Amino acid sequence: QVQLVESGGGLVQPGGSLRLSCAASGFTFSNYAMNWYRQAPGKERELVATISRAGGIINYVDSVKGRFTISRDNAKNTVYLQMNLLKPEDTAVYYCNAYVRSKNYWGQGTQVTVSS
């Protein structure tokens, strides 16, 4: 069965960095695009970044361009989100997502809190 397990969240000061990881299993990872979403309290879930199967096509929401980097290691079945220059408005639960065999799958989420 498809499983997505995020890690790497935490508390960081404004301007700091975090690296999120999402370990995938239960499907052929290299055959699917991967996504990172986030949901802040009281707000809708927002698509943050996407990466194509081989990593050649990448897109970001405007608010994170130049600060966040999505990448993947198909040998390790893992997708990453490097977050630099973090701002308080980046505070949210971050979710890994994959659309596999016509179903949407989500990880359990990892909390990122940016605060001094």
C-alpha positions in Angstrom: 0.0 0.0 0.0 1.1 3.6 -0.7 2.8 5.2 2.3 4.3 8.7 2.6 6.2 9.6 5.7 7.4 13.1 6.3 10.2 14.2 8.6 12.4 17.2 9.4 10.0 19.8 10.7 10.6 21.8 13.8 10.9 25.3 15.4 13.2 27.7 13.6 13.9 31.4 13.9 13.1 33.8 11.1 15.8 33.6 8.4 16.7 30.1 9.4 16.6 26.9 7.3 15.0 23.5 7.5 15.1 20.4 5.2 12.0 18.3 5.0 12.1 14.7 3.7 9.3 12.4 2.5 10.0 8.7 2.3 7.7 6.9 -0.1 6.8 3.2 -0.4 4.2 1.0 -2.0 4.5 2.3 -5.6 7.1 2.8 -8.3 8.4 6.2 -7.0 10.2 7.2 -10.2 7.0 6.9 -12.2 5.2 9.7 -10.4 5.4 13.4 -9.8 5.6 14.4 -6.2 4.2 17.5 -4.4 4.6 19.4 -1.2 1.6 21.1 0.3 1.2 23.2 3.5 -1.7 24.2 5.6 -1.6 27.0 8.1 -4.1 27.4 10.9 -7.4 28.6 9.6 -6.3 28.5 6.0 -6.8 26.1 3.1 -4.2 23.6 2.1 -1.8 25.2 -0.4 0.4 23.6 -3.1 4.0 24.7 -2.4 6.1 22.8 -4.9 6.0 20.1 -7.5 8.6 18.0 -9.1 8.2 15.7 -12.2 9.2 12.1 -12.3 12.8 12.6 -13.3 13.1 16.0 -11.6 13.3 18.0 -14.8 10.2 20.0 -14.3 9.8 22.0 -11.1 7.2 24.6 -10.0 6.8 26.7 -6.9 4.1 28.9 -5.5 5.2 32.5 -5.9 5.6 33.1 -2.1 8.5 30.6 -1.8 10.3 31.2 -5.1 14.0 31.8 -4.5 13.8 30.4 -0.9 12.6 26.8 -1.2 14.0 24.0 -3.3 12.3 20.8 -4.1 14.4 17.8 -5.1 14.1 14.0 -5.3 16.3 10.9 -5.1 14.6 8.1 -7.0 17.2 5.6 -5.8 16.1 6.4 -2.2 12.3 6.8 -3.0 12.6 10.2 -1.2 11.5 13.7 -2.0 13.0 16.8 -0.2 12.0 20.3 0.5 14.9 22.6 1.4 13.5 25.7 3.0 15.8 28.8 3.4 15.2 32.3 4.6 12.1 31.1 6.5 9.5 33.6 7.5 6.8 33.5 10.2 4.2 33.2 7.4 5.8 29.9 6.4 4.5 28.4 9.6 2.2 25.5 8.7 1.9 21.7 8.6 3.7 20.5 5.6 2.4 17.5 3.7 3.9 15.2 1.1 1.5 14.2 -1.7 1.4 11.9 -4.6 -1.4 11.0 -7.1 -1.0 7.3 -7.7 -3.2 5.1 -9.7 -6.0 7.7 -9.7 -5.9 8.2 -5.9 -4.5 11.1 -3.9 -2.2 10.1 -1.1 -1.0 12.2 1.8 1.6 11.8 4.5 0.8 12.5 8.1 2.3 16.0 7.9 5.2 17.6 9.7 4.9 20.9 11.7 7.1 23.8 10.7 7.0 26.8 13.1 9.0 30.0 12.3 9.2 32.2 15.4 11.6 34.2 17.4 
